[in-house]
Amino acid sequence: MKRATFVLAAATVTAVILSGCQAEQPVAPDSSSSASSTPAQTDEPTAQDSAQAWADETFGTFEAFTVTGNGADEIVFPDDAKSGFYTITWAPGHWANEQSGAQVYGEDGTYHEAGMADYQGVSASVAYGLDSSVGPAGWITVGPGAGDWSITVSPISALPALPEAGGYDAYLYAGAEQPVVFSSLESGRVNVRQFNGVDPTDSILPQQDFTAVGTLLAGPSVVNVQLESVSPWTRSTN
């Protein structure tokens, strides 16, 4: 098993009025007919921009990198990538093999539950290293049954915004606190965990009826959504 480290106006024409034999008199410009001035444009940051800035400040940034392999392997995180997210892509049919998932371990060898990607689909992304209580992330272990795979490790700020529907993925959330329901469209439970960079939260609990129900806390935060099937999920407030 190899272990590799990667350092990653319009101009207004003034009118002249002629009246009988009177001398030509200049007429003051009509302010009502003047071209309207263009309002100053400001580049206000969007909620996603603010969340990305928060992510860089809270979790740091680094150059994304990609590793490919087959079967069992380990990918060691560079010193500047102890928090981030990874996206794994498997060969079709990988789920038929045992131990085909990927898992993050701490520098001390402890299992990081939030860093697991064990999915029937061909691609999944997971944020890792977000819970300071379990220590820094050390590496990703890929199972021996994974077949051909590719893993890209990226900084948290590169995560997309939490959508209304999605798959086995990680997201940035910048909204307000709200009640929420994540519902599987077909079958399989939905597990949702939210992290704010200070204290890990697990406010949305998986239910037996294939939904995760709870409170989505105010952002900015990171949300991991994991599925037990390839069925996509939808998000609603009731």
C-alpha positions in Angstrom: 0.0 0.0 0.0 1.6 3.3 -1.0 1.2 6.4 1.0 1.7 9.7 -0.9 1.7 13.3 0.3 0.6 16.1 -2.0 1.5 19.8 -1.3 -0.9 21.1 -2.6 -24.7 61.0 -21.6 -25.6 61.7 -23.7 -24.7 65.1 -24.6 -27.7 67.4 -24.3 -28.2 69.8 -27.2 -29.1 73.2 -25.9 -32.1 74.6 -27.7 -32.1 78.2 -29.1 -35.5 80.0 -29.3 -36.3 82.7 -32.0 -39.2 85.1 -31.2 -40.2 87.9 -33.8 -37.3 90.4 -34.0 -36.0 89.6 -30.6 -32.4 88.8 -30.4 -31.5 85.3 -29.9 -31.4 84.4 -26.2 -29.7 81.4 -24.9 -31.9 79.0 -23.0 -30.8 77.2 -19.9 -30.6 73.5 -20.3 -33.9 71.7 -19.3 -32.9 69.5 -16.5 -35.9 67.3 -17.0 -34.7 66.4 -20.5 -31.1 65.7 -19.4 -29.9 62.1 -19.7 -30.4 60.4 -16.4 -27.2 59.6 -14.6 -26.3 55.9 -14.2 -26.4 54.9 -10.6 -23.1 53.8 -9.1 -22.7 50.1 -9.2 -21.5 48.3 -6.1 -20.2 44.8 -5.9 -22.1 43.6 -2.8 -20.9 40.1 -1.7 -23.5 37.4 -2.1 -24.3 35.0 0.7 -22.2 32.4 -1.0 -19.3 34.8 -1.2 -19.5 35.5 2.5 -19.7 31.8 3.3 -16.6 31.1 1.1 -14.7 33.9 2.9 -15.7 32.4 6.2 -14.6 28.9 5.1 -11.2 30.2 4.0 -10.7 32.0 7.4 -12.0 29.1 9.5 -10.6 26.0 7.7 -7.8 27.5 5.5 -7.1 27.1 1.8 -4.8 25.1 -0.3 -4.3 24.0 -3.9 -6.7 21.2 -4.9 -5.1 18.0 -6.0 -6.2 14.6 -7.5 -5.0 11.1 -6.9 -6.0 8.0 -8.9 -5.6 4.4 -8.0 -7.0 0.9 -7.9 -8.1 -1.0 -4.8 -6.6 -0.4 -1.4 -4.5 2.7 -0.9 -3.9 5.7 1.4 -3.7 9.4 0.7 -2.0 11.5 3.3 -3.2 15.0 3.7 -0.6 17.8 3.4 -0.1 20.0 6.4 -2.4 22.8 4.9 -5.2 20.3 4.0 -6.2 19.0 7.4 -9.7 20.4 6.7 -11.3 20.2 3.3 -13.5 18.0 1.3 -12.8 15.1 -1.1 -14.7 13.9 -4.1 -14.3 10.2 -5.0 -15.3 8.7 -8.3 -15.5 4.9 -8.6 -15.7 2.6 -11.6 -19.3 1.4 -12.3 -20.3 -1.7 -10.3 -17.8 -1.0 -7.4 -20.6 -1.5 -4.9 -20.7 -5.2 -5.7 -17.3 -5.6 -4.0 -16.9 -5.5 -0.3 -15.0 -2.6 1.3 -15.2 -0.3 -1.7 -15.7 2.9 0.3 -13.3 5.6 1.5 -12.7 6.7 5.0 -10.8 9.6 6.8 -8.6 8.8 9.8 -7.1 11.2 12.2 -3.4 11.8 12.6 -3.6 9.6 15.7 -5.2 6.8 13.7 -8.8 7.4 15.1 -11.8 6.8 12.8 -13.4 10.1 11.7 -17.1 9.2 11.2 -17.9 12.4 9.3 -15.3 11.5 6.6 -16.8 8.4 5.3 -17.9 7.9 1.6 -19.7 4.6 1.2 -22.1 5.0 -1.7 -23.7 2.9 -4.4 -23.4 5.7 -7.0 -20.3 6.5 -9.0 -19.4 9.7 -7.2 -19.7 11.3 -3.8 -18.1 14.2 -1.9 -17.5 14.5 1.8 -16.2 17.3 4.0 -13.7 16.3 6.6 -11.6 17.7 9.4 -14.5 20.0 10.7 -14.7 18.7 14.2 -11.9 20.1 16.3 -12.8 17.7 19.2 -11.5 14.7 17.3 -8.2 16.3 16.2 -6.6 16.9 12.8 -7.4 14.7 9.9 -4.5 12.5 8.8 -5.3 10.5 5.7 -7.9 8.8 3.5 -8.0 5.1 3.3 -9.6 3.5 0.2 -11.0 0.0 0.6 -9.5 -3.0 -1.3 -12.8 -3.6 -3.2 -13.0 -0.1 -4.7 -11.7 -1.0 -8.1 -10.5 1.9 -10.2 -11.0 5.2 -8.4 -10.1 8.9 -8.5 -10.1 11.3 -5.5 -9.8 15.1 -5.7 -9.1 16.9 -2.4 -10.3 20.6 -2.3 -10.6 23.4 0.2 -13.9 23.9 2.0 -14.5 27.3 0.2 -14.8 25.4 -3.1 -18.0 23.6 -1.9 -21.3 24.6 -3.8 -24.2 26.2 -2.0 -26.7 23.9 -0.4 -29.4 23.2 -3.1 -33.1 22.2 -3.0 -32.2 18.7 -4.2 -29.0 16.8 -4.4 -27.1 13.6 -3.7 -24.3 12.2 -1.5 -22.4 15.4 -1.2 -21.1 18.2 0.9 -22.3 21.9 0.7 -21.9 25.4 2.1 -25.0 26.8 3.9 -25.3 30.6 4.3 -29.0 30.9 5.2 -31.0 31.6 8.3 -32.1 29.1 10.9 -35.1 27.1 9.7 -37.0 23.9 10.2 -36.1 21.5 7.5 -36.9 18.1 6.0 -34.5 16.1 3.8 -36.6 13.5 2.0 -35.3 10.6 -0.1 -37.2 10.4 -3.4 -37.2 6.6 -3.6 -35.7 4.6 -0.7 -32.9 4.7 1.8 -32.3 6.9 4.8 -30.9 10.4 4.6 -28.2 11.4 7.1 -27.5 15.1 7.5 -24.8 16.7 9.7 -24.0 20.4 10.0 -20.7 21.9 11.1 -20.0 25.6 12.1 -16.3 25.3 12.7 -16.7 25.6 16.5 -18.9 22.9 17.8 -20.2 20.0 15.6 -23.9 19.8 15.4 -26.0 16.8 14.5 -29.4 18.6 14.7 -31.0 16.7 11.8 -31.7 13.1 12.7 -32.2 10.2 10.3 -35.7 8.7 10.5 -37.0 5.3 9.5 -39.3 6.8 6.9 -36.4 7.8 4.7 -36.4 11.4 5.9 -34.1 13.6 8.0 -36.0 16.1 10.1 -34.8 18.8 12.3 -33.5 22.4 12.4 -31.0 23.8 9.9 -29.0 26.2 12.1 -28.0 29.6 10.8 -25.0 29.7 8.5 -22.3 30.0 7.5 -21.7 26.3 8.0 -20.8 23.1 6.2 -23.5 20.4 5.6 -22.7 16.8 4.8 -25.6 14.8 3.2 -25.2 11.1 3.0 -27.6 8.5 1.5 -28.1 4.8 1.9 -29.2 4.4 -1.8 -28.7 6.1 -5.1 -32.1 7.9 -4.7 -31.6 11.7 -4.7 -33.1 13.9 -1.9 -35.2 17.1 -1.8 -35.1 19.8 0.9 -38.3 21.5 2.2 -39.3 23.5 5.3 -42.3 21.3 6.2 
